[in-house]
Amino acid sequence: MPAGAWLLLAILSEVIGTVGLKQSEGFSKPGWIAVIALAYGAAFFMLAQALRTMPVGTAYAVWSGIGTAAIALIGVVFLGQKLDAAALAGIGLIIAGVLTINLLSSTGH
């Protein structure tokens, strides 16, 4: 599987784990502990697969950028969280940075 596909699956798993952290309410809901452990375990396994052929700096920038934007979106859409203008601008800059790395930088390939 291509490194980019591994990375996207890793990001999805990390996002699931992070949502699980919120839903577990400080690990007070035992069912979520398994979800969190499996999701983060899968995320790091898949990130390791992506890193076999992808530069670590690029992979981590994409991982953190897309993951941050996804969690913010999930927080707003599903968890009732609010984002102010500064937060939206910051998320926009993160996405712009990820796109710049992937579309314009030779280090992204």
Buried (B, 14 or more C-beta within 10 A) or exposed (E): EEBBEBBBBBBBBBBBBBBBBBEBEEEEEEEBBEBBEBBBEBBBEBBEBBBEEBBEEBBBBBBBBBBBBBBBBBBBEEEEBEBEEEEEEBBEEBBEBBEEBBEEEEEBE
